[in-house]
Amino acid sequence: MLKAVGICLLIVALAQTALLAARDTAWAQTTLQLDLDKCVDMAVEANTAVIKANYDLDRASNGVLRSASPMIPSLSLQVQQTRFETASVPRVVGDRVLLSDRVYQGTISVSEVVSFGTIMAIFEANAGKHATENYVVSVEHEVAYVARGLYLGVLKARRLLGVGEEAHELSERQFEKAEALLDVGSAVRSDVLKAQVEVSRNELELISARNALRLAETDLRYFLRVEDGVELELDENIDPGRLDLDLDYALEAAKEHRPDIRSSEQSLASTRHGVWRERGGWIPWVAAGWSNRYYAAELPLGLGGVWDDREWTWYMAAGIDLFDGLRTFTSVREAKFARSIAETDLTQLRLDVALEVKRAFYGVEEARQRVKVSEEAVEVAEEELRLAEERYRLGGATMLEQIDSSVSLSEARTSHIEAMYDYLLSLAKLKRAVGKD
């Protein structure tokens, strides 16, 4: 009997364990835990702009190989059989005179042509590859910045929703207090109506806050390619860190670290090599080659026969185009135009980056001051609400004053939350402007 009871208890325990495991698995499938760094990594991995940029990098790498292909020696093999109408005519096959109606021949050759334009084309393509590498980094930085903004936007919407819920609860308590005081004759009907209006207004604010949160989470899910049914569990502990930068250092750091500036510099280097590549049409080229030829009236029985009846040749050559119908002249001009455009683009980009850094730097200073002021405003609003509630309880204030104080507190808390997350976003913007991910 005891043994049967023990077996039953063991079965129940195993069933409970299985149920808990199934529940944990289901929870893991419908909940995504994220912190800011993981959010950025997921965004960079899933974003189509980054994927396309990496394809561009693959194409640029292939372009380097393609530009170097003329410098690689070419190897060719040719096999041929020739039949004649008659064999009565003597024919010289190697060092012998034979009467044959057919001849077998095979040739293997290696050739190499070196030109200045080909060498410059390799440098041009390699610089273009480096430009594309920095472009990929620039796209990743932009995607990371957007992901941070969306992540902070969800946290901000959740905090604002909390403020709205607190304001709604406070207005309901004020309404209940006004009704209680009206019942005992210590308040007037208008106080109850004013409190009721405030409850309705906060309900509308709460609806807007919930919708704003849904939209923020929807945008984040879309950017991360996360299904709608997955609940986002975000880490709200974000350390803004210290960004000890003065403006001059930030400007110099941007010139050194911005990937788009480095990409533009490499693009300019590519166009400069392109000018010399086109000038290669005015510079002599050299070529060399080697060939081994088999020629006989019979098919060889083995490699020894091929070697016995073979002959080899080699050559070296050099040449220059004396006149190509102005093709090189016009191509050089086109390459110079491209170089001038690249120089102008780089100059303008440096000016744009300097302006972006200044705007971001001033934005951080403003946001930092707003956080400090808004925090003090919350403390003042909390004290004003406490005093208004006390005066209303003692009959020295009206319900309207109490409602105004609660509205001021809600607005102060909202402004403080917006200031905090604007500060975090402004720090992210400054890091992006400087070129630090």
C-alpha positions in Angstrom: 0.0 0.0 0.0 2.7 2.4 1.0 4.7 1.5 -2.2 1.6 2.3 -4.3 1.2 5.7 -2.6 4.9 6.5 -3.2 4.6 5.7 -6.9 1.5 8.0 -7.2 3.3 10.8 -5.5 6.3 10.4 -7.8 4.0 10.5 -10.9 2.3 13.7 -9.6 5.7 15.3 -9.0 6.9 14.4 -12.5 3.7 15.8 -14.0 4.1 19.1 -12.2 7.7 19.4 -13.3 6.6 18.8 -16.9 3.9 21.4 -16.6 6.4 24.0 -15.2 8.9 23.2 -17.9 6.2 23.6 -20.6 5.1 26.9 -19.1 8.7 28.2 -19.0 9.2 27.2 -22.6 6.0 28.9 -23.7 7.0 32.0 -21.7 10.5 32.0 -23.4 8.8 31.8 -26.8 6.5 34.8 -26.3 8.9 37.0 -24.3 12.0 38.7 -25.7 14.5 40.0 -23.1 16.4 43.0 -24.4 19.0 45.4 -23.2 20.2 48.4 -25.2 23.3 46.6 -26.6 21.4 43.5 -27.6 18.8 45.7 -29.3 21.5 47.4 -31.3 23.1 44.0 -32.3 19.7 42.7 -33.5 19.0 45.8 -35.5 22.4 45.7 -37.2 22.0 42.1 -38.0 18.5 42.3 -39.4 18.5 45.6 -41.2 18.3 45.5 -45.0 20.4 48.6 -45.4 23.3 46.9 -43.7 22.8 43.7 -45.7 22.8 45.6 -48.9 25.9 47.5 -47.8 27.7 44.2 -47.2 26.7 43.1 -50.7 28.3 46.3 -52.0 31.4 45.4 -50.1 31.5 41.9 -51.7 31.1 43.5 -55.1 34.0 45.9 -54.4 36.2 43.0 -53.3 35.4 41.3 -56.5 36.2 44.5 -58.4 39.7 44.4 -56.9 40.2 40.8 -58.2 38.8 41.7 -61.6 41.1 44.7 -61.9 44.1 42.5 -61.0 43.2 39.8 -63.5 45.1 41.3 -66.4 48.3 41.1 -64.3 47.9 37.4 -63.8 49.6 35.3 -66.5 47.3 33.6 -69.0 47.6 29.9 -69.8 46.2 28.4 -73.0 46.1 24.9 -74.5 45.2 24.2 -78.1 44.9 20.7 -79.8 44.4 20.4 -83.6 44.2 17.7 -86.2 44.6 18.5 -89.9 43.7 16.2 -92.8 44.8 16.6 -96.4 43.2 15.4 -99.6 46.2 13.4 -100.6 49.3 12.0 -99.0 51.5 12.1 -102.1 53.0 15.5 -101.3 56.0 15.3 -99.0 55.6 17.3 -95.8 58.1 18.4 -93.3 57.1 17.2 -89.8 59.7 18.3 -87.3 63.0 17.3 -88.7 61.6 14.5 -90.9 60.0 14.4 -94.4 56.9 12.2 -94.4 54.2 11.3 -96.7 51.0 11.6 -94.7 47.5 12.8 -95.2 47.1 14.2 -91.6 49.1 16.1 -89.0 48.5 16.4 -85.3 49.6 19.4 -83.3 49.2 20.8 -79.8 50.4 24.0 -78.2 50.6 25.2 -74.6 51.5 28.8 -74.0 51.9 31.3 -71.2 51.7 35.0 -71.8 51.9 38.1 -69.6 51.2 41.8 -70.4 52.1 44.6 -68.0 50.8 48.1 -68.3 50.9 51.1 -66.1 47.1 51.6 -66.5 46.5 48.1 -65.2 48.6 48.7 -62.1 46.8 52.0 -61.4 43.4 50.2 -61.8 44.4 47.8 -59.0 45.1 50.8 -56.7 41.9 52.4 -57.8 39.8 49.3 -57.0 41.5 48.7 -53.7 40.8 52.3 -52.6 37.2 51.8 -53.7 37.0 48.7 -51.5 38.2 50.6 -48.5 35.7 53.3 -49.2 32.9 50.7 -49.2 34.2 49.2 -46.0 33.9 52.5 -44.2 30.5 53.0 -45.9 29.3 49.7 -44.3 30.5 51.0 -40.9 28.7 54.3 -41.5 25.4 52.4 -42.2 25.8 50.3 -39.1 26.3 53.4 -37.0 23.2 55.0 -38.4 21.1 51.8 -37.8 22.5 51.6 -34.3 21.5 55.2 -33.6 18.0 54.6 -34.8 17.7 51.4 -32.7 18.8 53.3 -29.6 16.2 55.9 -30.3 13.4 53.4 -30.7 14.5 51.5 -27.6 14.6 54.8 -25.6 11.3 55.7 -27.1 9.6 52.6 -25.7 11.1 53.2 -22.3 10.0 56.8 -22.4 6.4 55.8 -23.5 6.2 53.4 -20.6 7.4 56.0 -18.1 4.9 58.5 -19.4 2.1 55.9 -19.2 3.1 55.4 -15.6 2.8 59.2 -15.0 -0.6 59.1 -16.7 -1.8 56.2 -14.5 -0.6 58.1 -11.3 -2.4 61.2 -12.4 -5.6 59.3 -13.1 -5.4 57.6 -9.7 -4.8 60.9 -8.0 -7.8 62.5 -9.8 -10.0 59.6 -8.7 -8.9 60.0 -5.1 -9.7 63.7 -5.3 -13.1 63.0 -6.8 -13.8 60.5 -4.0 -12.6 63.0 -1.4 -14.8 65.7 -2.9 -17.8 63.4 -2.8 -17.1 62.5 0.8 -16.8 66.1 1.8 -20.0 66.9 -0.1 -21.9 64.3 1.9 -20.9 65.8 5.2 -21.5 69.3 4.0 -17.9 70.5 3.9 -17.8 70.9 0.1 -19.9 72.3 -2.7 -21.3 70.5 -5.7 -19.0 72.4 -8.1 -16.0 70.8 -6.4 -17.3 67.4 -7.3 -18.0 68.4 -10.9 -14.5 69.9 -11.3 -13.0 66.7 -9.9 -15.1 64.6 -12.2 -14.0 66.6 -15.2 -10.4 66.1 -14.1 -11.0 62.3 -14.0 -12.4 62.3 -17.5 -9.5 64.4 -18.8 -6.9 62.1 -17.3 -8.8 59.1 -18.8 -8.3 60.7 -22.2 -4.6 61.4 -21.5 -4.3 57.7 -20.4 -5.8 56.5 -23.6 -3.3 58.6 -25.6 -0.4 57.4 -23.5 -1.4 53.7 -24.0 -1.7 54.2 -27.8 1.7 56.0 -27.8 3.3 53.0 -26.1 1.7 50.6 -28.6 3.0 52.6 -31.5 6.5 52.8 -29.9 6.6 49.1 -29.3 5.3 48.4 -32.8 8.1 50.5 -34.4 10.7 48.8 -32.3 9.4 45.3 -33.2 9.3 46.3 -36.9 12.9 47.6 -36.8 14.1 44.4 -35.1 12.0 42.1 -37.2 10.2 40.7 -34.1 6.7 39.3 -34.4 3.8 41.2 -32.9 2.9 38.4 -30.5 6.3 38.6 -28.8 6.3 40.6 -25.6 9.3 42.9 -25.1 11.0 42.8 -21.7 13.3 45.8 -21.8 16.1 46.6 -19.4 15.3 50.1 -18.0 18.6 50.5 -16.2 20.6 52.6 -18.7 23.8 54.2 -17.7 24.4 57.3 -19.7 28.0 57.3 -18.8 30.3 60.3 -18.9 31.2 61.9 -22.2 34.1 64.2 -21.2 34.4 66.0 -24.5 34.9 69.7 -25.2 33.8 71.0 -28.5 37.3 71.3 -30.1 38.1 67.7 -29.1 34.8 66.5 -30.5 35.4 68.2 -33.8 38.9 66.7 -34.1 37.6 63.3 -33.1 34.9 63.5 -35.7 37.5 64.2 -38.4 39.4 61.1 -37.4 36.7 58.6 -36.5 33.7 59.4 -38.8 33.4 56.4 -41.2 31.6 58.5 -43.8 34.6 61.0 -43.9 37.0 58.1 -44.2 34.9 56.6 -46.9 34.9 59.9 -48.8 38.6 60.2 -48.4 39.1 56.7 -49.9 36.7 57.6 -52.7 38.9 60.6 -53.5 42.0 58.4 -53.5 40.2 56.1 -55.9 39.5 58.9 -58.3 43.1 60.0 -58.1 44.3 56.6 -59.1 41.7 56.6 -61.8 43.3 59.7 -63.4 46.7 57.8 -63.5 44.9 54.7 -64.8 43.7 56.7 -67.8 47.1 58.3 -68.3 48.4 54.8 -68.8 47.3 55.1 -72.4 50.3 57.3 -72.9 52.8 55.0 -71.2 54.5 52.1 -73.0 53.4 48.5 -72.2 55.6 45.4 -72.1 54.7 41.8 -72.7 56.4 38.4 -72.5 55.4 34.8 -73.4 56.4 31.2 -73.7 55.0 28.4 -75.7 55.6 24.7 -76.3 54.4 23.1 -79.6 53.9 19.5 -80.6 53.7 18.7 -84.4 53.7 15.2 -85.8 52.0 12.9 -88.3 50.9 10.5 -85.7 49.2 10.7 -82.3 51.8 10.4 -79.5 51.7 7.2 -77.6 52.7 8.9 -74.4 54.2 12.0 -72.9 57.6 10.9 -74.2 56.5 11.2 -77.7 55.1 14.7 -77.1 58.4 15.7 -75.6 60.5 14.3 -78.5 58.5 16.0 -81.3 58.1 19.4 -79.6 59.5 22.8 -80.1 59.4 25.8 -77.8 59.5 29.5 -78.3 59.5 32.6 -76.1 59.2 36.3 -76.8 59.3 39.7 -75.2 57.7 42.8 -76.6 57.0 46.5 -75.8 54.8 49.1 -77.5 53.1 52.4 -77.1 50.0 53.9 -78.7 51.2 56.9 -80.7 47.7 58.2 -81.4 44.3 56.7 -80.3 41.9 59.3 -81.7 41.9 61.4 -78.4 40.5 58.5 -76.4 43.1 58.8 -73.7 42.9 62.6 -73.7 39.2 62.6 -73.1 39.3 59.8 -70.6 41.9 61.6 -68.5 39.7 64.7 -68.6 36.7 62.7 -67.4 38.7 61.2 -64.6 39.9 64.6 -63.5 36.3 65.8 -63.4 35.4 62.8 -61.2 38.3 63.7 -58.9 37.2 67.3 -58.6 33.7 66.2 -57.7 35.1 63.9 -55.0 37.2 66.7 -53.6 34.2 69.0 -53.4 32.1 66.2 -51.8 34.8 65.6 -49.2 35.0 69.4 -48.4 31.3 69.7 -48.0 31.0 66.6 -45.9 33.6 67.9 -43.5 31.6 71.1 -43.1 28.4 69.2 -42.6 30.0 66.9 -40.0 31.4 69.9 -38.1 27.9 71.5 -38.1 26.4 68.2 -36.9 28.9 67.9 -34.1 28.2 71.4 -32.9 24.5 70.9 -33.0 24.8 67.6 -31.1 27.2 69.1 -28.6 24.9 72.0 -27.8 21.9 69.6 -27.7 23.7 67.6 -24.9 24.3 70.8 -22.9 20.7 71.9 -23.3 19.3 68.5 -22.4 21.6 68.2 -19.3 20.3 71.6 -18.0 16.7 70.6 -18.7 17.1 67.4 -16.6 18.4 69.5 -13.7 15.7 72.1 -13.9 12.9 69.6 -14.5 14.0 67.6 -11.5 13.7 70.7 -9.3 10.3 71.5 -10.8 9.0 68.0 -9.8 10.1 68.6 -6.2 8.4 72.0 -6.2 5.2 70.6 -7.8 5.0 67.8 -5.2 5.3 70.2 -2.4 2.7 72.5 -3.9 0.3 69.6 -4.2 0.8 68.6 -0.6 0.1 72.1 0.6 -3.0 72.4 -1.6 -4.4 69.2 -0.3 -3.8 70.3 3.2 -5.4 73.7 2.7 -8.4 72.0 1.0 -8.8 69.7 3.9 -8.8 72.6 6.3 -11.1 74.6 4.1 -8.6 77.2 3.1 -8.5 76.3 -0.7 -10.8 75.2 -3.4 -10.9 72.0 -5.4 -9.8 74.0 -8.4 -6.5 74.9 -6.7 -5.9 71.3 -5.8 -6.7 70.2 -9.4 -4.3 72.8 -10.7 -1.6 71.6 -8.4 -2.1 68.0 -9.5 -2.0 69.0 -13.1 1.2 71.0 -12.5 2.8 67.9 -10.9 1.8 65.6 -13.8 3.2 68.1 -16.3 6.4 68.5 -14.2 6.9 64.7 -14.1 6.2 64.4 -17.8 8.7 67.2 -18.6 11.3 65.5 -16.4 10.9 62.1 -18.1 11.1 63.8 -21.5 14.2 65.7 -20.4 15.9 62.5 -19.2 15.3 60.5 -22.3 16.1 63.5 -24.5 19.4 63.7 -22.7 20.1 60.0 -23.4 19.2 60.4 -27.0 21.3 63.6 -27.4 24.2 61.6 -26.0 23.7 58.9 -28.6 23.4 61.6 -31.3 26.7 63.2 -30.2 28.5 59.8 -30.1 27.2 59.2 -33.7 28.3 62.7 -34.8 31.8 62.1 -33.3 32.0 58.6 -35.0 31.9 56.5 -31.8 29.4 53.7 -31.7 
